[in-house]
């Protein structure tokens, strides 16, 4: 039987109060029970894990407490590549109901699969997530994620249907049709990447569409790429909705690992009854203190088709177990700061795109569209930040060139104060930079081409 979506803690419906509001002792007890089962299952069913555990000198019987998870070997994307396509699976193909994969832009894709029970659990996790974001049975949810091998489209689709929302599966791209359906159907929920939401807002404004008349959105569920609080504020203002962050990746299940609630918007609630999380120092692989930033490592505690032990996500975040005003007691992860493999090193300084985005979003006259161009000259790395100015800023600058120069100098100074390294800022006209219908491309690294 499905959890009752009308159950309330405080004044906000909670999909599964038994576990979303459980005490910490109960959560840890369940995690340990499921961790032991998962380790035993992976050891017996997946030769890759049996070999890795034997090489590490550990067996399922060595898991006595949650801290013992650190005895287990780390799993990386390389493990998937080396065992492509089905070498990581614990069940034969006849037991699979669905297969998804990554894009494979850097080589063979990461392939993931689901049994019927896996899909049922996944749907429940996403239903929990979208309920926390505010979506209800009477909402009309427009999904602008791709419906291909990417897990986002199908994951959100079935989770939204589970809570009773009407789903509009537009898929990605075709902005004209997106806006037409948004206005004609009266969509109240929009699902996309934050960068595409910013693009939709821009296009709606150019067409003279008005909030409340043509755009009647209430909820925005955005994920699949890092974004900043400044970007959230701009999207909320331009689309008139409540924007929440959510997190997931295909290796863990897809969307459903964690999501923000409509009340606090201060960290994404982790489905701790289904996932064991660690936050580790990327260099030493040792745990960081509660609330400190490190790399997220996650172990799903429920998967039949594809059990995963200690998956190294490469995503940098912090986790807190402090209570949330919404009544949920699950740990919350902060918005992803960036990825360890997306980090740029410019003249010995670590640079993440989100650091620069934060400056841009806090500066009047800029748009949410930017590109970081990295070059090398005489063995020195150089970073150039291309950023579109707003329509208003562009018009004003046509009659007053000094205003553009002032903005350019101001941005360069602010970015330098944040990064500790000098950058060149290039202001470009509105609609100049390429728009993405999926994950935004923020970096153009020319060093490998020089």
N, C-alpha and C positions, 0 to 999 in steps of 0.2 A: 504494500500500500504506500502511496506517495505521501510525503510529509504534507501537512495542512498549511497552505500558503497564507491562511488568515490568522494563524497563530501570531500573537504579538508579544514583544518584549518592549517595554516603554510604549510608544505610539507607532512603532514601525514594524510592519510584517516581517517575519523571519521564516525562511523556507524550512529549515531543519533545526529548530531550537535545541533538540536533544544534544547535538554535537556542536552547533555554532555557539551555544551558550554553556557548554559543559565546563566544569571546574578543571583547573590545570592537572590535578592528580589523575582524574578520569581520562583526560586526553593522553597523558603520558603512558598510562597503563595500557590503553588501547594501542597506542603506537608501538610499544614494546611487543605486545602480543602479535601484532601484524608484521612487525619487522622480522621476528623470528620465523614466521610462516613464509615471508617473502624470500628470506635468505635460503631457507631450506628448499623452497620451490625452485629458485634460480639455480642453486647448486645441483639439484637432481635433474632439472629439465634443460638447462642451457650449458653445453660443453664449454663455451667461452668463459662463463663464470666459474665453472668447476676448475678449469685450468688456471684462471687468474687467482682464485682463492687458494689453491694448492701452492702456487708460486709464492703467495704472500704468507703461507704457513698458517692459514686460518680455515676453520670449518664451521658449519652452522651451529654446532654445540658450543662454540666460543662466545656466542651472543647471549649475555646475561642481563645487560642493562643498555639503555639508549646510548650511552657514551661508547659502548663497544662497536657502534657503527663505524668508528674510525679505524677499526681493525680491517675493515673491508677495503678492497681495491677501488680506486676511482674509475668511473666509466667516462669516456670522452667520445666526441664525434668520430674520432679516428677508429674507435672500436666498431662503429657502424659501417664505416667505409671499408674496413678490412674484412668485414663479414657480410658484405652486400650480396644479395638483397635480404635474405631471410635467416642469416646465421645467428642472429641474436634472439630469434623467436623461441618460445617455449612450447608451442603447439604446432601441429601439422597444418598445412594450408586449408584442408577441408573444414577445420574448426574456425577459420577466419570469416568474419562477416564483412569486414571492410579493410582496405589498405590505404594509407596516405603516405606522403613523402615530402621532403624539403624540395626546394627548387633545383638544387644540385648545380648552382652557378659556379662553384669552385671544384667541380668533379662529380663523382657519383653522388646521387642524393641519399639522404638519410631516410630509410624506409621504416614505417611503423604500421602495426596492425592491431585489430580489435576483435575479440570474441563477442558473442551476443551479450554476455554479462558485462564485459568491458564497456560496450556502448551504453548499456543501461546506466552504469555508474557514471560515465562521462556526462550523459544527459542530465543526471541529477546534480552533478557538480556545477554545470553551467546554469541550470535553473536556480541554484543557490546564489550564484554570482550575479545574475541579472536581477533577481529579486532584491538583493542588497543594494543594487544601483538605483532601484526605484520602479522597475518595470512591473506592471500589473496585468491582469487578465484583459482589461479593456484597452490596452495599448496596441498601436499599430507599429510594428518594428520593421524598418527598412534596412536590409543588410547589404552593405557595399563592399564586403570582402569577396574575394574570388571563390568560386565554387569548384575549383579543381582539386589538385592534390594537397593544397594548403589546408590545414585543419580549421582555420578560422571561420570560414563560411558555414560549413556543415555543423561545426561545433556550436556556434551561436544559434543557428537555425533551429536545431532540435531542442536546445535548452529553452529558447524563447517560446517554442510551441508547448513545451512542458508546463510553463507557467500560465498558458492560455492566451498569450498574445497572438495577434494576427501577424503573420510573417509575410513581408514583401521581399522575395529573394531576387533583388535587382542584379546582384553580383557587382563586380568592379567595373569601372569605366563608364563611358557614355554619360557624361555629366548632364547633358540636355535632358535625357530620359530620367535621370536621378531627380532633377529638380521638378520635372513635370509630375512624376509620381508623388513626390513629396508634397506638392501643392494639391493635386487632384485627389489623392487618397487620404490626405490629412494625417500623414505619418507623425507619430508622437515620439518615436525612438529611432535613433540613427546609429548604425554600427559601422565603423570604418577605422582606418588609421587616423591619428590626429592631424597629420599633414594633409590628408585628403579632405578631412572636415574643414580645415582652413581654406582649402581650394574651393569647396562647395560654398562656403560663406562668401568668398570673394566673387564667385560667379553669380550667386543669388543677388548680391548687391548691384552688380553691373546690369542685371536684368530688371532692376527696380522692384524686386520682390520684398515684401514687408513682413516683419515678425508679427505674428498674431493674425495676419490675413492670409498670406501665402505660405509662410513657414510657421507651423504649429507644433514644433518639436518641444518635448519636455525633458527627454533623457538622451544623453549621448554616451555610448559605451565604446571607448577608444583604447586600442592596444596595438601590439605587433611592432612597435618602435618606441624608443625613448622619447620623452617630451618633457617640457618644463611646466612649472606652475604659471609662468607668464603666458605660455601657449594656451593653457587651460582657460585663463581669464579671457583671452582674446576670443576663443571659440565660444565660450559661454555668452559673451557679450554680443558677438556677431550673429549667433544662431538662436539666442534666447532660450538656452537649455541648461540642464545640470549635467556637467561633464565628469565622468568617472573613469578612472584608470583600471585596467585589468591586465593580468599576466598569465602566460602559459607558453608552452612550446611543444612541438610535435612529439619529442622524445618523452615528455612527461605525460602527455595525453592530448595536448592542444589547449585551448582556453579552458579555464576552470581551476587552475592551481590557486589563484588568488584574485580578489577584486575589491575595489573600494565600496563602502556603503554610502548611501545618500546623505547620511547624518554627519559623520565626521570628516570624510574625504581627507583623512590623515593616515594614509597607509592602507595597503590592500590586505584584507583578511585572508589568511592562508587556510585552505581546507585541511586542517591538521589531522583529522581522523583518517585522511587518505594519503597524506604526504608527510614524510619526515624531512625537515630542513636543517641545513647547517650553513653558517656564514664563515668562510675561511679566508685567511690571508692568502692572496693569490700566489705569493712567492714561497711562503713556508708551508702552506696547506694546514696551518694550525688555526683553531677557532679564534675569532676575535671576540671582544667583550660585547655584551648585550647593547644594541643600539649603534655599534660601530660599523663602518662600511667595510665590506669584504665581498668575496665572490660567493654567490649562491650555489650550493650543492644540494641536490634534492633526490630523495628516494621515494618513488611511488610505493604505496603499501597495499595495492589492490589489483594490480594488472595480471591477467591470465596470459594473454598472447605475448606480451613483451615486458617481462619483469626487468626493472632497471635498478642497479645498486649504485648509489652515490654518483649521480650524473652531474658532471661539471658543466654548469650552464654558461660560464664566461660572463654572466651578468653581475654587475656591481650594485649592491643594495645594502640596506641595514634592516634588521628585524627587531621589533619590540614586542613584549608580552604585556605591556600596560593595557588596562581595560579601555574599551572604546565607549563613548556616550551612547552608541546605538544598542548596547546590551550584549553584543557578541564578545566572547572571551578568547577567541582564537588569536594567535600571534598575527601581527601585521608587518608586512614588508614595505619599505619605503619605495617610492618611484625609482625605477632603475636609472642609475646615474650614467651608465654607459656599459660597454662591453670591453673586457680586457683585450680582446682581439681587434677591437675598433679603435683602441687608443692610439693616438698619434704621438710620436716623440719628436719634438721640434727643438733642436739645439739643447738636448738633454732634459727638456721639460715635458711632462706628461700632459697631453691635451685631449679632452673629450669634447665632441660636438655640442653636447648639452650645456657645457660651461659657456660657450659662445652664444648659444641660443638664449640662455638666461639673460645675457646682456642685451641682446637684440630685442627681446620681448619687453624689456623694461625701458626701452628707448622710444620715445614718440617719433613718428615719421618713418618707421621701418615696417616691413611686412613680415609674415611668418616664413618667407621663402628665402633660403640662403644656401651657399655652397662654399665649402672650404677647399681651396686649391693649394696643394703642396708641391713645391718645386725644390730643386737643389742647384746651387750656383757656387762654384769654387769650394766644393765640399761642405757648404753650409746649407742647412735646410731653411726654406722660407715659407711662411704661411700667409696666404692672401684670402681675405674674407669677402666674398661677393654677396651682397644683400640688396634685395629689391626695396626701393623706397615706396611709401604709400602713394596713392593717386594724388592726394592733397599735397604731400611734400613735393612730388614731382612737378606739379603745376606751379607751386610757389617758387620752386628753384629755377624754373625757366625764366622768371623775371628777376631773380636775385641769385646769381651764381654763388655769392659768398655764403648764402644759407646752406647750400649743399656742401661747401667746403667745411663749414663749421660742424655739420653733422658728421662728416667723414672723420674729421680730426677728433671729435668727441668720442665716437665709437672706438677709434684706434686706441685712445687713451684709456677708456673703460676696460677694453679687452686686455690691454697690457697689465692693468692693475689686477685683473682676475687671474691671468695666466702667468704673469711674470716674464713674458717674452713679447717682443715687438711683432706686430703684424701689420700688413698693409690692408686697408679697407677700400673696397671698390663698390661704389653705389651704382646700381643699374636700374633701368627703367622698369616700371610695372609690367608684369607678364613676360619678362625676359627669360627667367630661369625655367628649366624644364619642370613640368608638373608630373607627379607620380600618382598612379592609380592604386599602387600598393604601398610598400615601404619606401619612404623617401630616401633618395640618394643624397647624402650630405657631404661626402668627401670625394674629391678628384685628386688622387695621388699620382703626380706625374714623375715621381722620382724613379720609378721602375722603367719609365720610358725614355729616360735621358742617359 
